[in-house]
Amino acid sequence: MTRPKISLMEAYMIETMRVNGITNEEIIVGVKAKDVSGWKQINEKFDFEQLIALAEKDLAAFEKVIHDGYAVKFVTVGGLERLLSLKFGKEAGKDYQKQQAGVIDLNLDEPALSELKQILSPNWKVEDGAEGISVLLKEQKDFS
């Protein structure tokens, strides 16, 4: 099953709402009603109108994103850290060690690891080794 692809910012908005107690159904209802004004209090820098535009392109795909998950089109190192925090509640120094090209010694259970692998864009490699999970940017040679 391929997941619909969304931008990193759209993932941030969805996960920020979830962390703040907004349910999947409330997200869908708000987007369908084109009323996202109440979400501005969660993060005034987010343009939640982007979620309305996403749903207008393909409502079924948007609902699938909310209910079944998504893949992010392109994830940066900073984006990886923010997703680990928002989606999985993981903190640098406590749950993983930051590296220039990603994270190592990540502490995730199997369902969360599976979810992370499905979310990440193809520029990442995830390895589960003896020292824990590493999530690192692929090197140029890894793409050939």
Z-matrix of the N, CA and C atoms (Angstrom, degrees):
N
C 1 1.462
C 2 1.525 1 108.92
N 3 1.305 2 116.61 1 121.20
C 4 1.456 3 120.13 2 176.70
C 5 1.519 4 109.26 3 -89.28
N 6 1.294 5 113.67 4 135.46
C 7 1.458 6 118.81 5 179.39
C 8 1.521 7 110.23 6 -88.87
N 9 1.325 8 116.75 7 147.94
C 10 1.463 9 119.28 8 175.01
C 11 1.532 10 109.56 9 -61.83
N 12 1.329 11 116.50 10 144.59
C 13 1.461 12 121.18 11 179.90
C 14 1.527 13 110.02 12 -96.12
N 15 1.332 14 114.82 13 135.47
C 16 1.461 15 121.05 14 177.20
C 17 1.527 16 108.71 15 -130.55
N 18 1.312 17 115.71 16 168.09
C 19 1.460 18 120.01 17 179.05
C 20 1.531 19 109.92 18 -78.07
N 21 1.308 20 115.02 19 162.62
C 22 1.457 21 120.87 20 177.31
C 23 1.525 22 110.06 21 -60.91
N 24 1.337 23 117.48 22 -40.77
C 25 1.471 24 120.69 23 179.67
C 26 1.525 25 111.16 24 -64.08
N 27 1.324 26 117.52 25 -39.32
C 28 1.473 27 119.78 26 177.53
C 29 1.522 28 110.05 27 -64.20
N 30 1.320 29 117.27 28 -39.35
C 31 1.473 30 120.56 29 176.66
C 32 1.523 31 110.40 30 -63.35
N 33 1.335 32 117.33 31 -42.81
C 34 1.472 33 120.90 32 177.50
C 35 1.526 34 110.63 33 -57.21
N 36 1.337 35 116.02 34 -45.99
C 37 1.468 36 119.37 35 -178.30
C 38 1.525 37 111.19 36 -62.23
N 39 1.319 38 116.54 37 -47.71
C 40 1.471 39 120.95 38 -178.57
C 41 1.523 40 110.35 39 -61.72
N 42 1.324 41 117.08 40 -48.37
C 43 1.465 42 119.79 41 -177.45
C 44 1.525 43 112.24 42 -69.38
N 45 1.332 44 118.02 43 -32.90
C 46 1.464 45 121.05 44 176.42
C 47 1.524 46 110.40 45 -65.28
N 48 1.331 47 116.35 46 -40.78
C 49 1.474 48 119.00 47 177.52
C 50 1.521 49 110.11 48 -63.74
N 51 1.319 50 117.07 49 -44.03
C 52 1.466 51 120.49 50 -179.66
C 53 1.522 52 111.48 51 -61.14
N 54 1.331 53 116.65 52 -44.00
C 55 1.466 54 121.37 53 179.13
C 56 1.521 55 110.60 54 -61.18
N 57 1.329 56 116.00 55 -29.45
C 58 1.458 57 120.82 56 -179.88
C 59 1.528 58 113.28 57 -92.93
N 60 1.327 59 116.83 58 15.72
C 61 1.456 60 121.41 59 171.17
C 62 1.520 61 116.24 60 87.22
N 63 1.308 62 118.21 61 7.62
C 64 1.468 63 120.14 62 177.65
C 65 1.524 64 107.64 63 -82.84
N 66 1.312 65 115.97 64 125.73
C 67 1.464 66 121.02 65 -176.18
C 68 1.520 67 111.20 66 -78.57
N 69 1.323 68 115.29 67 163.85
C 70 1.464 69 120.56 68 176.19
C 71 1.520 70 110.83 69 -56.11
N 72 1.325 71 115.68 70 -43.40
C 73 1.465 72 119.89 71 -177.97
C 74 1.526 73 110.63 72 -64.97
N 75 1.327 74 117.64 73 -39.68
C 76 1.468 75 120.74 74 178.33
C 77 1.532 76 110.92 75 -64.78
N 78 1.329 77 117.08 76 -36.41
C 79 1.463 78 120.55 77 177.06
C 80 1.527 79 109.23 78 -62.95
N 81 1.317 80 116.66 79 -48.53
C 82 1.474 81 121.02 80 -178.17
C 83 1.528 82 111.13 81 -63.57
N 84 1.325 83 117.10 82 -45.27
C 85 1.467 84 120.80 83 -179.41
C 86 1.533 85 110.21 84 -62.25
N 87 1.325 86 117.51 85 -45.01
C 88 1.465 87 121.03 86 179.76
C 89 1.517 88 112.37 87 -61.82
N 90 1.322 89 115.95 88 -42.45
C 91 1.465 90 120.63 89 -179.60
C 92 1.525 91 110.32 90 -68.54
N 93 1.327 92 118.01 91 -44.15
C 94 1.472 93 120.60 92 178.96
C 95 1.532 94 111.08 93 -61.29
N 96 1.343 95 115.93 94 -38.76
C 97 1.468 96 120.90 95 -179.45
C 98 1.532 97 111.69 96 -79.72
N 99 1.324 98 115.88 97 -4.94
C 100 1.466 99 122.37 98 -176.85
C 101 1.524 100 111.24 99 55.51
N 102 1.346 101 114.55 100 38.58
C 103 1.461 102 121.21 101 179.22
C 104 1.527 103 109.07 102 -124.99
N 105 1.312 104 114.99 103 91.65
C 106 1.461 105 120.36 104 -179.54
C 107 1.526 106 111.18 105 -111.44
N 108 1.329 107 116.28 106 10.50
C 109 1.465 108 121.13 107 -176.30
C 110 1.533 109 112.43 108 -60.41
N 111 1.318 110 117.58 109 -35.11
C 112 1.459 111 121.09 110 -179.67
C 113 1.520 112 113.62 111 -67.37
N 114 1.296 113 116.73 112 -19.26
C 115 1.468 114 120.04 113 -178.22
C 116 1.522 115 112.08 114 -83.01
N 117 1.326 116 116.80 115 -14.33
C 118 1.467 117 120.80 116 -177.94
C 119 1.530 118 111.01 117 -58.41
N 120 1.336 119 116.87 118 -31.74
C 121 1.470 120 120.43 119 179.91
C 122 1.524 121 112.36 120 -66.29
N 123 1.324 122 117.23 121 -22.92
C 124 1.467 123 121.36 122 179.80
C 125 1.524 124 110.25 123 -70.47
N 126 1.336 125 115.22 124 -46.00
C 127 1.461 126 120.47 125 177.61
C 128 1.517 127 107.26 126 -155.73
N 129 1.319 128 116.25 127 105.78
C 130 1.468 129 120.29 128 -175.14
C 131 1.528 130 113.26 129 -69.45
N 132 1.337 131 117.64 130 -14.08
C 133 1.459 132 120.25 131 179.78
C 134 1.525 133 112.50 132 -84.78
N 135 1.325 134 117.50 133 -17.00
C 136 1.461 135 120.75 134 179.86
C 137 1.523 136 110.70 135 -78.93
N 138 1.324 137 115.43 136 141.77
C 139 1.452 138 121.30 137 173.82
C 140 1.529 139 107.28 138 -101.71
N 141 1.316 140 115.60 139 87.69
C 142 1.458 141 120.88 140 -176.89
C 143 1.522 142 112.59 141 -64.82
N 144 1.329 143 116.99 142 -13.68
C 145 1.465 144 121.20 143 175.14
C 146 1.535 145 110.26 144 -59.75
N 147 1.337 146 116.95 145 -25.99
C 148 1.469 147 120.64 146 177.97
C 149 1.525 148 111.19 147 -58.92
N 150 1.331 149 116.35 148 -33.50
C 151 1.463 150 119.46 149 179.14
C 152 1.525 151 110.83 150 -69.91
N 153 1.322 152 116.63 151 -34.67
C 154 1.468 153 120.08 152 175.53
C 155 1.530 154 109.06 153 -63.58
N 156 1.327 155 116.44 154 -45.67
C 157 1.472 156 120.66 155 179.45
C 158 1.528 157 110.54 156 -61.41
N 159 1.324 158 116.87 157 -39.92
C 160 1.466 159 120.98 158 178.32
C 161 1.528 160 110.56 159 -61.77
N 162 1.324 161 116.73 160 -44.63
C 163 1.467 162 121.49 161 -179.74
C 164 1.531 163 111.36 162 -67.81
N 165 1.328 164 117.03 163 -34.50
C 166 1.464 165 120.07 164 -179.83
C 167 1.525 166 111.60 165 -66.76
N 168 1.329 167 117.34 166 -29.50
C 169 1.470 168 120.37 167 177.54
C 170 1.518 169 110.87 168 -66.44
N 171 1.347 170 116.01 169 -41.83
C 172 1.464 171 120.65 170 -177.21
C 173 1.532 172 108.46 171 -164.06
N 174 1.329 173 116.26 172 95.57
C 175 1.461 174 121.10 173 -175.40
C 176 1.527 175 111.92 174 -61.83
N 177 1.331 176 116.80 175 -40.74
C 178 1.471 177 119.72 176 -179.89
C 179 1.529 178 110.64 177 -62.10
N 180 1.328 179 116.88 178 -41.50
C 181 1.467 180 120.71 179 178.47
C 182 1.521 181 110.21 180 -65.90
N 183 1.337 182 117.49 181 -39.55
C 184 1.466 183 120.77 182 178.10
C 185 1.528 184 110.54 183 -61.98
N 186 1.323 185 116.16 184 -45.14
C 187 1.474 186 119.40 185 178.98
C 188 1.522 187 110.74 186 -63.23
N 189 1.330 188 117.15 187 -35.34
C 190 1.461 189 121.08 188 176.93
C 191 1.530 190 110.08 189 -65.51
N 192 1.330 191 117.04 190 -41.26
C 193 1.469 192 121.86 191 176.19
C 194 1.526 193 109.79 192 -55.45
N 195 1.311 194 116.22 193 -47.58
C 196 1.466 195 121.02 194 -175.88
C 197 1.525 196 111.43 195 -70.23
N 198 1.329 197 117.18 196 -45.37
C 199 1.468 198 119.97 197 -175.07
C 200 1.522 199 114.43 198 -85.27
N 201 1.339 200 117.65 199 -38.86
C 202 1.465 201 120.28 200 -171.22
C 203 1.520 202 114.62 201 -110.06
N 204 1.328 203 117.29 202 -10.69
C 205 1.454 204 120.24 203 178.85
C 206 1.509 205 112.88 204 109.11
N 207 1.322 206 114.59 205 175.90
C 208 1.453 207 122.06 206 -173.28
C 209 1.515 208 109.96 207 -148.10
N 210 1.313 209 114.91 208 169.29
C 211 1.457 210 122.61 209 169.13
C 212 1.524 211 105.79 210 -119.78
N 213 1.316 212 116.77 211 143.23
C 214 1.459 213 120.58 212 179.27
C 215 1.534 214 107.82 213 -91.93
N 216 1.318 215 115.64 214 133.82
C 217 1.469 216 121.23 215 -176.50
C 218 1.517 217 112.29 216 -58.58
N 219 1.334 218 117.69 217 -45.25
C 220 1.462 219 121.39 218 -179.78
C 221 1.518 220 108.34 219 -151.15
N 222 1.332 221 116.00 220 125.19
C 223 1.459 222 121.60 221 -178.33
C 224 1.527 223 108.89 222 -115.01
N 225 1.330 224 115.87 223 128.94
C 226 1.460 225 122.35 224 175.85
C 227 1.533 226 108.80 225 -89.59
N 228 1.324 227 116.79 226 173.37
C 229 1.471 228 120.27 227 176.76
C 230 1.520 229 109.72 228 -62.22
N 231 1.325 230 116.51 229 -46.54
C 232 1.468 231 119.93 230 177.20
C 233 1.523 232 111.77 231 -62.48
N 234 1.325 233 115.81 232 -37.19
C 235 1.462 234 120.68 233 177.86
C 236 1.516 235 111.79 234 -64.60
N 237 1.331 236 116.84 235 -38.18
C 238 1.459 237 120.91 236 176.97
C 239 1.521 238 109.88 237 -60.40
N 240 1.314 239 116.73 238 -47.38
C 241 1.463 240 120.36 239 -179.14
C 242 1.524 241 111.56 240 -62.29
N 243 1.321 242 116.50 241 -41.44
C 244 1.466 243 119.37 242 -179.83
C 245 1.533 244 110.95 243 -67.49
N 246 1.335 245 117.43 244 -39.79
C 247 1.465 246 119.93 245 176.66
C 248 1.530 247 111.23 246 -64.57
N 249 1.334 248 116.91 247 -40.22
C 250 1.468 249 119.90 248 177.64
C 251 1.525 250 110.19 249 -59.81
N 252 1.318 251 116.86 250 -38.56
C 253 1.455 252 121.10 251 179.14
C 254 1.531 253 111.80 252 -71.80
N 255 1.330 254 116.91 253 -52.79
C 256 1.466 255 121.06 254 -176.02
C 257 1.523 256 113.18 255 -66.83
N 258 1.323 257 116.42 256 -50.34
C 259 1.469 258 120.57 257 -172.03
C 260 1.521 259 113.30 258 -83.27
N 261 1.343 260 116.05 259 -35.28
C 262 1.462 261 118.87 260 -173.27
C 263 1.530 262 113.97 261 -116.49
N 264 1.333 263 118.02 262 -2.13
C 265 1.460 264 121.66 263 178.68
C 266 1.525 265 113.68 264 65.90
N 267 1.313 266 117.65 265 30.33
C 268 1.471 267 122.05 266 -176.81
C 269 1.527 268 110.59 267 -98.64
N 270 1.339 269 115.33 268 142.36
C 271 1.460 270 121.51 269 -178.39
C 272 1.520 271 110.90 270 -120.76
N 273 1.341 272 114.62 271 140.89
C 274 1.465 273 120.65 272 175.71
C 275 1.526 274 109.40 273 -62.42
N 276 1.324 275 116.55 274 141.32
C 277 1.454 276 121.51 275 179.18
C 278 1.514 277 113.36 276 85.37
N 279 1.310 278 116.90 277 -25.25
C 280 1.469 279 122.02 278 179.79
C 281 1.528 280 110.95 279 -105.39
N 282 1.339 281 115.85 280 -51.07
C 283 1.465 282 121.28 281 -176.30
C 284 1.521 283 113.10 282 -105.10
N 285 1.331 284 117.56 283 -11.43
C 286 1.463 285 122.16 284 178.16
C 287 1.524 286 109.13 285 -164.56
N 288 1.311 287 114.28 286 166.29
C 289 1.467 288 121.09 287 176.33
C 290 1.524 289 108.40 288 -110.14
N 291 1.331 290 116.12 289 130.23
C 292 1.463 291 121.25 290 178.62
C 293 1.521 292 109.95 291 -74.28
N 294 1.306 293 115.06 292 142.42
C 295 1.456 294 123.43 293 174.01
C 296 1.523 295 106.82 294 -130.16
N 297 1.307 296 116.63 295 163.81
C 298 1.460 297 119.88 296 178.43
C 299 1.528 298 111.21 297 -60.99
N 300 1.342 299 117.00 298 -34.40
C 301 1.466 300 121.37 299 -175.66
C 302 1.523 301 112.83 300 -107.90
N 303 1.337 302 118.33 301 19.76
C 304 1.461 303 120.14 302 178.72
C 305 1.507 304 112.08 303 145.83
N 306 1.336 305 115.98 304 -141.74
C 307 1.464 306 121.26 305 -178.98
C 308 1.526 307 109.62 306 -136.49
N 309 1.336 308 115.16 307 152.80
C 310 1.460 309 121.55 308 175.11
C 311 1.522 310 108.27 309 -130.88
N 312 1.319 311 115.88 310 168.66
C 313 1.475 312 122.55 311 179.53
C 314 1.521 313 111.91 312 55.38
N 315 1.319 314 116.39 313 35.57
C 316 1.465 315 121.35 314 -179.80
C 317 1.514 316 109.87 315 -72.87
N 318 1.298 317 115.43 316 134.24
C 319 1.457 318 122.74 317 -179.84
C 320 1.533 319 108.58 318 -104.05
N 321 1.333 320 115.76 319 101.51
C 322 1.475 321 121.72 320 178.00
C 323 1.520 322 108.96 321 -137.81
N 324 1.334 323 116.73 322 142.18
C 325 1.459 324 118.78 323 174.12
C 326 1.527 325 109.02 324 -77.43
N 327 1.314 326 116.91 325 170.41
C 328 1.477 327 121.58 326 -173.57
C 329 1.532 328 113.28 327 -60.09
N 330 1.356 329 119.58 328 -45.22
C 331 1.475 330 117.95 329 178.86
C 332 1.539 331 112.26 330 -61.92
N 333 1.324 332 116.83 331 -40.17
C 334 1.466 333 120.21 332 179.76
C 335 1.532 334 110.58 333 -68.13
N 336 1.321 335 116.87 334 -38.86
C 337 1.463 336 121.07 335 177.92
C 338 1.527 337 110.24 336 -62.53
N 339 1.313 338 116.89 337 -43.64
C 340 1.458 339 121.77 338 178.28
C 341 1.534 340 110.16 339 -60.87
N 342 1.326 341 116.54 340 -43.45
C 343 1.469 342 121.54 341 178.51
C 344 1.529 343 110.50 342 -62.73
N 345 1.330 344 117.28 343 -44.67
C 346 1.457 345 121.00 344 179.73
C 347 1.527 346 111.36 345 -59.67
N 348 1.323 347 116.14 346 -43.49
C 349 1.467 348 120.20 347 -179.98
C 350 1.527 349 111.45 348 -60.82
N 351 1.333 350 116.92 349 -35.01
C 352 1.463 351 120.33 350 -179.18
C 353 1.517 352 112.51 351 -77.58
N 354 1.325 353 117.08 352 -26.65
C 355 1.462 354 121.72 353 -178.75
C 356 1.521 355 111.89 354 -77.86
N 357 1.335 356 116.49 355 -39.54
C 358 1.458 357 121.11 356 -171.36
C 359 1.521 358 113.41 357 -65.55
N 360 1.323 359 114.24 358 146.59
C 361 1.462 360 120.78 359 175.82
C 362 1.525 361 109.51 360 -75.63
N 363 1.337 362 117.20 361 164.90
C 364 1.473 363 120.95 362 -173.49
C 365 1.534 364 115.34 363 -66.97
N 366 1.333 365 118.62 364 -4.83
C 367 1.460 366 120.19 365 179.52
C 368 1.535 367 112.53 366 -82.89
N 369 1.333 368 116.93 367 8.05
C 370 1.470 369 122.32 368 -178.56
C 371 1.517 370 111.34 369 -117.11
N 372 1.332 371 115.47 370 148.13
C 373 1.461 372 120.32 371 169.90
C 374 1.523 373 107.24 372 -122.44
N 375 1.313 374 114.79 373 137.04
C 376 1.459 375 121.99 374 -179.04
C 377 1.510 376 107.21 375 -117.53
N 378 1.329 377 116.44 376 125.33
C 379 1.457 378 120.85 377 179.53
C 380 1.520 379 109.00 378 -128.57
N 381 1.308 380 115.45 379 135.62
C 382 1.459 381 122.41 380 178.29
C 383 1.522 382 106.98 381 -107.99
N 384 1.328 383 116.81 382 98.59
C 385 1.459 384 121.58 383 -175.44
C 386 1.510 385 112.59 384 -112.78
N 387 1.319 386 115.33 385 -173.24
C 388 1.471 387 121.81 386 -178.09
C 389 1.522 388 111.58 387 -60.74
N 390 1.332 389 117.55 388 -34.88
C 391 1.466 390 120.61 389 -178.70
C 392 1.521 391 112.93 390 -89.08
N 393 1.300 392 117.69 391 6.09
C 394 1.457 393 120.16 392 -179.57
C 395 1.514 394 111.10 393 116.45
N 396 1.299 395 114.96 394 -169.70
C 397 1.454 396 122.20 395 -176.37
C 398 1.523 397 109.62 396 -89.99
N 399 1.324 398 115.66 397 134.26
C 400 1.462 399 119.85 398 172.63
C 401 1.521 400 108.05 399 -118.19
N 402 1.315 401 114.67 400 139.62
C 403 1.462 402 122.04 401 177.23
C 404 1.515 403 105.22 402 -126.77
N 405 1.317 404 115.81 403 105.05
C 406 1.461 405 121.03 404 -173.24
C 407 1.521 406 111.25 405 -129.00
N 408 1.323 407 115.54 406 149.17
C 409 1.453 408 120.02 407 174.66
C 410 1.521 409 109.08 408 -61.00
N 411 1.307 410 115.84 409 140.10
C 412 1.462 411 119.77 410 175.60
C 413 1.521 412 108.82 411 -69.72
N 414 1.311 413 115.46 412 144.91
C 415 1.456 414 119.60 413 174.94
C 416 1.521 415 107.85 414 -83.55
N 417 1.309 416 116.38 415 162.97
C 418 1.460 417 121.38 416 -178.10
C 419 1.528 418 111.43 417 -51.90
N 420 1.349 419 117.10 418 -41.73
C 421 1.462 420 120.99 419 -178.73
C 422 1.537 421 112.52 420 -64.47
N 423 1.331 422 116.89 421 -24.14
C 424 1.472 423 120.56 422 -179.59
C 425 1.518 424 112.52 423 -70.75
N 426 1.321 425 117.32 424 -15.90
C 427 1.468 426 120.45 425 -178.06
C 428 1.512 427 113.37 426 -89.83
N 429 1.331 428 117.73 427 -11.61
C 430 1.458 429 119.25 428 -177.20
C 431 1.501 430 112.92 429 -82.14
